[in-house]
């Protein structure tokens, strides 16, 4: 039994930031094996951002590993807590979502999470089931289980309090409600990002208060985005969405800084740890080229979400465009009105904007100045250039964006 406990513990440790406390997890694993009863692992999702990217999958992949060990996974869709919004990392009060917004987002989440988790071994519950019917007396009873002093130890609340910024009373109930979810489920283990540590520990306190054995808090790192610096975020543009086109996923991952390759292998793929160690040794001894390792990473990720054939096609297109300098098989055709063109010419930065290759002419200027724009294979580095427009001309912006101009009108 000890060998099996050690095996499971190594898998659960993979990539984890903290296991609080690890010795209690060992005891729970031993108890689970003796009783042949799986542990109950919980993850709460407030459906406020329905597009899942690789940063979100760090915790989901850990859940899948726990699931594959034979334990029970319960996903809590926070249709009730989502109306408040998690104050973690916030310097202001979140806008409350409507019930319709929360439920619409929840459906999108459910569609996407099963690209990682096994739907046949995943239980999904909505926390409105128990939080919705609570009367005011029960809310007061819950509030009495935790002190204000301990709540203000939370970093984001503490900073806002010291700076005189408003903290709404309903925000203080968020961690209590998340903790009460653990009480209702009798959770053995709760997962979350490192920014969720406070909430997960509140769950341990409340379980003790309600006479239960406290859950283990397992936190996972926050994944850096493609820039290698800030956390992966759609708003920062450094993300890889799991529903994106396979070629886009592949191309984005090929732009990842070399120093993050092994971290991505560990956190967002299913490649065994021993194989990742071999890759690390190969890189250190210069027996493996970073480009080849990155191509393996990109293929692994695309295969997970789109299948092996899509991964092979994405790799072939990447080699075609970036290694052999050829055009991609599919280039979006964008219509250009002749009325936007004077004497068959147009300012380059406006052309890029009309072809939807950049969000603004200022971004176009930056891209041109950096040498990132080509027209029919010729680099243009003058942001003030006026370009002769021809029907069917191909414009390339950056490494992965292409457009074919179609003159109309």
N, C-alpha and C positions, 0 to 999 in steps of 0.2 A: 504493500500500500504506500509506503514512504516513497518508493520510486515513482509511482503514479502522481503523488502529491508534488514531488519535485518537478516532474514533467509539466504538469498543469501550471505550476507556479512560474516556470520559465516562460511559458507561452503568454501568461497573463502579464508578466513583467515587461514583455517586449515593447519597447518604445514608451512605456509608462513614465509619467513625471513623478507621481507619488502613489503609494498604496498605503492608506492610513486606516489602521496600523497593519503592517504585513503579517505580524505574528498571529493576529486574529483571523486573517485570511487563511493561513495555514490550518488553524483549528477548524475553520468552517469547511475547508476542503476535506480534511480527515473525517469530519462528521458526515459530510455528504457521501463520501465513499463507503463509510461503514453502513449508513442507513440506505444506501443506493437511492438517495433522493437528491435531485439536482438543486443547485443553488438558484436563487431568483435574482437575476441581474436586471437593473432598471436604468432606463435612460428617459429623461424628460425632454420633450421638444415643444417649444412654444412656436407655433407656425406663423412667424412674422416675416419670414423671408423664404419663399418656396423654392428658389433655385439653388440646388445643392452643388457645391464645388468640392474640390479635393480636401480643402480645409475641414469641411464638415465630415468627410468620410474617415478622418483619423479616429474619431470615437466610434463610428459605425463599424469600422474594420475590427476594432478591439472587441466590440460586441459579437461580431461574427466569429472571431476566434473563440470567445467564451461559449458561444452557441455550439461550435464544432466540438468542444470538449464535453458536450452533453448537458450543459446547464440551460435553464429556462431564461429566455429574454422577454422582457416586458417593456414596450414602448408606451410612454404616456404622452398622448397628444394634449398639450396644455390649452385646451379650448377655453378653460376658465382663467388660468393664470395668464394666458396670452392676451386677455383683455386689459391686463395691467401692464405687462411688459417687464422683463428682467432688468433691474437697475444696475446689474453688474457692469462696471467700467463706464458708467454714465456720469456726466457732470450736470445733467438736467433730468427732468421728469419725462418719461417716454409718453408719446401720444397713445391713448388707449384705442385699441382696435374694436370694430364692431363685431358682433357675433357672426354676421355673414362673411366678413373679411377673414376671420379666423378659420371658419369651416372651409372656405374655398382654398385657403393656403394649406390646411390640413390634408385635403384630398391630393394636392400636388405633392406634398411630402410623402404620403403613402405610396404614390406611384413611383417615386424615386428611390426611397430607402430599400426597396426590395431588389434593387440592382446590387446591393451589398448583402443584405440579410436574407436568410431563408424564410420565405413567407409561411411555410408549413410549420416552422418552429418558432414563430414570433407571435406574441399576443399583443394586441393593440387595445388600449383603453383610453377613455377621455376623462380628464380629472373633474369635469363638471358633474360627473356621476355622483361624487361624494361632496365636492365643494359647493355645488349649486344648491342642494337642499339644506345646508347648514343654517340654523337660525342664529339670531344675534347672541344668545346665551352661549351657544357652542363656539362662536367666534371669539367671545371674551375668554372662554375657557382655554382655547388654543393660545391666545395672546398671553395668558398667564403662565404659560410653560417656558417663556423666554424673557430675558430682561432687556431693557432698553440699553443699558450699559454695554452688554455683549453685542447687541445689534449695531451700536455705533463704533464697535471695534472694526467693523467692516470698512475696508479701505476707502471705497467710493463714498459711503455715507460719512465717514470721518472727515474726508477732504471737503465735502460740500458743507458740512456743519461748521468746520473751522473757517471756511471762506464766506460764511453767511449766505450760502446759496440755499434755495428752498428744497426741502425734503417733504414730500407729501406723505401723510399717514398711511395711505394705501400701499406705498412702496415698501414700507416696513413689513407688510404682510406677505410680500412675495416669497421671501425665503421660508417663512412659516408655512405657507401653502405648499411649497415644493417639498419641504420636510414632512408635511402631513401626508403627501402622496406616498412617501416611504412607509409611514405608519399604516396606511390603508392596505398597501400591498404586502406588508411584512417583508420588505426587501432585504436580501442578504448583501447586496453589492449595488452601489450606484456609481455610474460613470458620468464624466463631464470633462470639459476643458479645464485648464489650470485656473481660468477666471471664474469657475464654478465652485472652487474649493470651499468657500464660506457656506454656500447653499448646501453642499453635500454634508458638511459637518453639522449644520443645523438639523439635518435629518437624523444623524446619530443621536443628538441631544433629545429630540422629540421622541424617538423610539424608546430611549431609556425612560423618559417621563411617562410613556404609556405602557411601561412594563415589558417591552420587547428587547430582544437581543439586538444591539446596534449594528447597522450596516457597515460594510467596508466602503470607504471613499476612495475611488480610483480616478485619478486625474490624468489626462493626456495633454501633451504639449500643444500649443497653438502653432499651426503650420505657417512658416514663412511663405510669402508669395513668390512669384517668378522674379521679382526684383531682388530677392535674397535678403531683404531688410525688414519690411513691414509685414504684418500678418496678412494672409491671403484674404482678399476682400474684393467683391465685385465693384464697389465704389472706387477702389484704388486702381482697378484695371489690371491687377497682378494675379488674377485667378485662372483656374482651369475648371470649367463647368463639366460635370459628368454627362450632361445631355448635349454638349457641343458636338459639332461635326468631328468625326474621328481624325480627319486631317488637321483640323484646328488644334485638337488636343495634342496630337503628335508634334506638330510644329511648335506649339507653346512649350512643351516639355523639353524640346531640343534647345530652347533658349535659357533653360535653367542654369544658374551658376554651378560650376563643377563641384564646389564644396558642399552643395545641398543634395547631391545625387544619392548618397547612402542614406541620408535622413529620409528622403522620399521613399526609397526602397523599403525602409523599415516601417514607415508610418502609413503609406498609401497602397502598398502592394501585398500580395500573398506569398512572395518569394520566401522560402524558409530561411531562418536566421543563419544556419550554417552556410548556406549558399551566399548570403550577404557578406558574411565574414570572409569567404573565399574571394568575392569581388573586391572587398576592401584590401586584402593582401595583394591581389593582382594589380590594383592601382598603385599601391605603395611601392611595389617592386618594379613598376612600369612594364608589367607583362600584359596589361590591358590598357587600351587607349580610352581616355574619358569619353570621346565621341561614341565609341562602340557601346560603352556602358550606358550612356544616356539613351542611345537608340533602344537598348534592351529595356530600360525603364519606360520609355514612351510606348513601346510595344506591349509591355505588361499592363499598363494602365488602360490603353485603348481596348485590349482584349477583355479586361474585366467588365467594361461597360458597353462594348459594341461587338465583341466577338473576334475570333482569330482572323477571319477573312478581312474584316475592316482594318485590323492592325497591319496586315500584310499590304493592303492597298495604300494605307496611309504612309507606310515606310517607303513603298515604291514611289509615291508622288513626292515625298520629301527628297529622296535621292535624285529624282528627275529634276526638280526645281532648284534645289540648293547645292547639289553636288555636280550635276551636269549642266545647270544653267538653262534648262528648257522651261517652257510654259506649262502650267498645270493643265490637266485634262478639262477641268470645268472652270470657266471664268465668267463671273456675273456680267451680263450685258446691261449697261445703264444708258437710258435715253438722254440725249442732250438736245435741247431746243435750239434751232438755228438762230432764234431771236436773242439768245444769250451770247452769241458770238459776233464780233465785229470784224469784218473783212477777213473772215475765216480764221481769226486768231483770238486767243483768250489768255488772260493772265493765268499763269500756272497754278497759283494758290487757289484761285477761284475754280479752276478746272478740277482740282483735287476735291474741293468741297462739293461741287455738283455731282461728281462721280461717287460721292459718299465714302471716300477713302479716308477722310479726316473730319473731325467734328467742328473745326474752325479754321479760318485762314491763318491765324497765329500758329496753330499746330502744324499747318502746312508749311509755313515759313521755317519752323524749326526742323521739320523733316527734310526739306530740300537742302537747307544749309548743312545738315549732317550727311548729305550724300545718299539719302534713302529713297530717292525718286528716280524712276526710269520710265521712258516712253519708247515703246517698241524696242526695248533692249538698250537704249542709250541713256546714260546717266545725265540728269539735269541738276546742276548745283547752284543755279542763279534764281533766288526766290522772286526776282522781279521780271523774270523772263515771260515774254508773250509767245504762246505756243500755237503753231499751225495745226488746226484740228482737221483730222481726216476720219472718215467713217471706218469703224473697225479698229482704230488704234488701241493698243493695249497699254494701260498705265499701271505701273507697280509702285506701291507706297509701302516702305518698310520691307520686312522679310516675307510677309505672308498675305498681304492685301493686293488683289488684282482687280481691274475693271476694264471692260471693253466698251468703248464709246460707240453709241448708235445715234446718228444724227437724224432728227425728225423735224417736221414742220417746214 
